[in-house]
Amino acid sequence: MNENQEYPSLMQQGKNLAKFSWDLIKYLQQEKNFTSLFVSDDVYEKRIDTCKTCDKYDSEEHRCKECGCFLEQKARIILDSCPLSKWGAEDSQWEETFSKIATDIENQKNKEDLT
């Protein structure tokens, strides 16, 4: 680590993260692009099929007895994962999606700065 490098204070770093999080939420609402937070139907079906073979699966409630989550929602979320490591987050899909969203947010911010 470069000892001469000055970073923003921890408080400022928190503010920066909060601002970006807020920008992300606004972007998703404006673009009605919540689908970018979800896995494909194929991945969803594979996750659900895996859950259905698990002894922690509650077929009546369609819930996981390990974490208590409702699987119709949990299995759809791109960054969610099984608490028993039977399926994981779709990191590569999210990285591509997130990169596009971050670029779009930056472009929107630049347009606003010009006006």
DRENDRENZA-43951 format. One record per residue (C-alpha): x, y, z; chain. Coordinates in pm, 1 decimal, always signed. Example, Ala and Ser with C-alpha at 12.3 -4.5 7.8 and 13.67 -1.06 7.14 Angstrom:
BEGIN
- east | north | up | chain
- +1230.0 | -450.0 | +780.0 | A .
- +1367.0 | -106.0 | +714.0 | A .
end
This chain:
BEGIN
- east | north | up | chain
- +0.0 | +0.0 | +0.0 | A .
- +130.6 | +344.9 | -89.5 | A .
- +170.7 | +534.1 | +238.2 | A .
- +158.7 | +869.3 | +55.6 | A .
- -182.0 | +793.8 | -95.1 | A .
- -459.0 | +991.0 | +68.4 | A .
- -804.5 | +841.8 | +63.9 | A .
- -1134.8 | +1002.8 | +156.6 | A .
- -1230.0 | +966.4 | +520.6 | A .
- -1431.1 | +661.1 | +617.7 | A .
- -1731.5 | +891.4 | +659.4 | A .
- -1687.8 | +1027.4 | +305.9 | A .
- -1645.0 | +678.4 | +165.6 | A .
- -1975.6 | +585.4 | +330.6 | A .
- -2143.5 | +891.3 | +178.7 | A .
- -2003.6 | +802.6 | -163.8 | A .
- -2139.8 | +448.5 | -134.5 | A .
- -2477.4 | +575.0 | -15.1 | A .
- -2498.8 | +821.9 | -304.8 | A .
- -2413.7 | +554.0 | -559.3 | A .
- -2667.6 | +317.5 | -401.8 | A .
- -2931.2 | +589.6 | -426.2 | A .
- -2835.1 | +659.5 | -789.5 | A .
- -2867.2 | +286.9 | -862.6 | A .
- -3215.1 | +270.7 | -709.0 | A .
- -3326.4 | +580.2 | -902.3 | A .
- -3185.9 | +435.1 | -1225.0 | A .
- -3368.4 | +107.0 | -1179.6 | A .
- -3694.0 | +289.4 | -1106.9 | A .
- -3658.7 | +525.8 | -1403.4 | A .
- -3560.0 | +257.0 | -1648.1 | A .
- -3811.8 | +6.8 | -1509.6 | A .
- -3518.9 | -229.9 | -1542.3 | A .
- -3563.0 | -446.3 | -1236.9 | A .
- -3519.7 | -752.9 | -1456.6 | A .
- -3145.4 | -685.3 | -1455.8 | A .
- -3146.9 | -792.7 | -1091.0 | A .
- -3287.0 | -1135.0 | -1174.8 | A .
- -3142.1 | -1453.7 | -1322.6 | A .
- -3260.1 | -1603.3 | -1650.7 | A .
- -3554.9 | -1842.5 | -1649.5 | A .
- -3313.2 | -2130.3 | -1715.4 | A .
- -3099.4 | -2050.0 | -1409.7 | A .
- -3411.9 | -1998.1 | -1200.2 | A .
- -3550.4 | -2339.9 | -1297.5 | A .
- -3217.0 | -2510.1 | -1220.5 | A .
- -3207.0 | -2344.5 | -878.1 | A .
- -3565.0 | -2448.8 | -799.1 | A .
- -3501.3 | -2804.8 | -920.7 | A .
- -3197.9 | -2821.4 | -690.4 | A .
- -3402.6 | -2692.5 | -396.8 | A .
- -3675.6 | -2949.3 | -457.6 | A .
- -3423.9 | -3232.3 | -409.7 | A .
- -3297.3 | -3091.5 | -77.1 | A .
- -3413.2 | -3224.7 | +260.2 | A .
- -3451.6 | -2861.6 | +376.6 | A .
- -3714.1 | -2791.2 | +108.9 | A .
- -4069.5 | -2734.1 | +235.7 | A .
- -4291.3 | -2828.2 | -58.9 | A .
- -4610.7 | -2700.5 | +104.1 | A .
- -4473.0 | -2350.8 | +166.5 | A .
- -4216.7 | -2356.5 | -118.9 | A .
- -3961.8 | -2234.9 | +136.6 | A .
- -3613.9 | -2324.9 | +255.7 | A .
- -3605.9 | -2458.2 | +611.2 | A .
- -3237.2 | -2363.3 | +641.1 | A .
- -3273.0 | -1987.7 | +577.9 | A .
- -3652.2 | -1947.9 | +586.2 | A .
- -3666.2 | -1776.2 | +246.9 | A .
- -3953.0 | -1807.5 | +3.1 | A .
- -3785.6 | -1974.9 | -291.7 | A .
- -3990.2 | -1812.7 | -567.2 | A .
- -3820.6 | -1484.2 | -476.0 | A .
- -3482.2 | -1606.4 | -351.2 | A .
- -3408.0 | -1820.7 | -656.8 | A .
- -3480.1 | -1523.7 | -888.3 | A .
- -3230.1 | -1279.8 | -736.7 | A .
- -2904.1 | -1265.6 | -929.9 | A .
- -2675.0 | -1220.1 | -627.6 | A .
- -2853.2 | -1455.9 | -389.3 | A .
- -2721.8 | -1802.3 | -306.4 | A .
- -2819.9 | -2119.4 | -128.2 | A .
- -2716.8 | -2120.8 | +239.8 | A .
- -2603.8 | -2481.5 | +191.1 | A .
- -2389.7 | -2389.9 | -114.0 | A .
- -2601.5 | -2596.7 | -352.4 | A .
- -2622.7 | -2302.1 | -594.3 | A .
- -2452.8 | -1967.2 | -594.7 | A .
- -2480.2 | -1610.7 | -710.5 | A .
- -2451.8 | -1544.1 | -1082.0 | A .
- -2147.7 | -1319.2 | -1040.1 | A .
- -2040.0 | -1304.5 | -1403.6 | A .
- -2391.2 | -1216.6 | -1521.4 | A .
- -2415.8 | -950.7 | -1250.6 | A .
- -2074.7 | -800.8 | -1331.4 | A .
- -2177.9 | -749.7 | -1694.3 | A .
- -2516.4 | -604.7 | -1595.9 | A .
- -2367.3 | -385.1 | -1324.5 | A .
- -2102.9 | -249.7 | -1560.9 | A .
- -2373.0 | -140.6 | -1806.0 | A .
- -2583.2 | +16.6 | -1530.4 | A .
- -2282.3 | +202.7 | -1385.2 | A .
- -2196.1 | +337.5 | -1731.9 | A .
- -2556.5 | +448.1 | -1787.6 | A .
- -2564.4 | +623.6 | -1448.9 | A .
- -2237.2 | +801.7 | -1524.7 | A .
- -2367.3 | +909.5 | -1866.0 | A .
- -2688.5 | +1042.4 | -1708.8 | A .
- -2484.5 | +1232.9 | -1451.0 | A .
- -2266.9 | +1383.9 | -1724.3 | A .
- -2576.4 | +1495.6 | -1918.2 | A .
- -2717.0 | +1657.9 | -1603.9 | A .
- -2387.8 | +1838.3 | -1542.3 | A .
- -2402.2 | +1984.9 | -1894.5 | A .
- -2747.8 | +2129.5 | -1844.9 | A .
end
